[in-house]
Amino acid sequence: AQKVTQAQTEISVVEKEDVTLDCVYETRDTTYYLFWYKQPPSGELVFLIRRNSFDEQNEISGRYSWNFQKSTSSFNFTITASQVVDSAVYFCALFRINTDKLIFGTGTRLQVFP
Amino acid sequence: DTEVTQTPKHLVMGMTNKKSLKCEQHMGHRAMYWYKQKAKKPPELMFVYSYEKLSINESVPSRFSPECPNSSLLNLHLHALQPEDSALYLCASSPEQGARYNEQFFGPGTRLTVL
């Protein structure tokens, strides 16, 4: 089965707290891509990162960092020193090469309070 | 220009109406996508166009009819919709369809209400 699980439905934090959004995926494919998208209240999905299955290097971009661990099929996303503008729904997604489709997780709603 | 635009932002239509959603990108992308997103759910793929040809149809009912008149433009024609079709319709584009070029850029969506 091909599946993406985001177990955290909703997370609330206070500004400046660090927060980690979990993503666990299932696939039998050896080659695949993983994505994170942000969907603010305006509705547009904003691309954050893409990782291919052969690249397990962690990545940092400003306050955002990603931890990809193939051994546990996880691709977690951490926001350091969260800000109110980080409030959004965050989707993790798996791209299957042989079907050319993005499989989205159910999303995690992050609320950052001032 | 690195954005995907969609019009209209909001649309209210009756079940007997015919309307169209429009999506445009000027990034030179050759793959374009329609997704449907119900409230508090992830986006669901509806159609994929590659080089202006329909590549994927996810068994979408025929009351939704996509059209790709040129490489920059994607339409979704709506006819005889049902109230359960009310949703956010998202358009996306990527440089090409396929693994190496699968970073999809999304538009802001059209929020559709069917009465």
Interface residues (C-beta under 8 A of the other chain):
Chain A: T31 Y33 F35 Y37 S42 G43 E44 L45 V46 F47 R50 F91 F95 I97 D100 K101 L102 F104 G105 T106 G107
Chain B: K40 K41 P42 P43 L45 V48 S55 I56 L88 L90 A92 Q97 G98 A99 N102 E103 Q104 F105 F106 G107 P108 G109 R111
